[in-house]
Amino acid sequence: MKDKKYSELLVISNIKKTILYFDNILINFPKKDYILKNKIELILYDLLEEIYMANYLYSNERINKLFICLTKIKMLDFYINICFKKKIISYKKFINLCSILNNIVKLIYGFINYEKSK
């Protein structure tokens, strides 16, 4: 049980750090790409909300909620890719963001595997 709580807290803290990291990047977004900026912000805060909700659900519902989180991360990855192709973010930031999202995905899959093993 201790491992589960640690994993939950680690996922939540990583998502919070990601939001703060993105906030610094989104400040410099061009005004013409405000829709993209808004989509990224919305998905980040939705992702945090979904993870918090997953913590209070029963096993099957929790797994479904975690798969929703993975879908949101895939969309976020798509938007980051667009930002890179439009040269809104640098290659270094692109790699950093992909690495951060990859770590969150691994944590969520660990959380899902734990729930399935119960």
Protein Blocks (a to p, Z undefined) as FASTA:
>chain_A
ZZmmmmmmmmmmmmmmmmmmmmmmmmmpcfklmmmmmmmmmmmmmmmmmmmmmmmpcfkl
mmmmmmmmmmmmmmmmmmmmmmmmnomacfklmmmmmmmmmmmmmmmmmmmmmmmmZZ
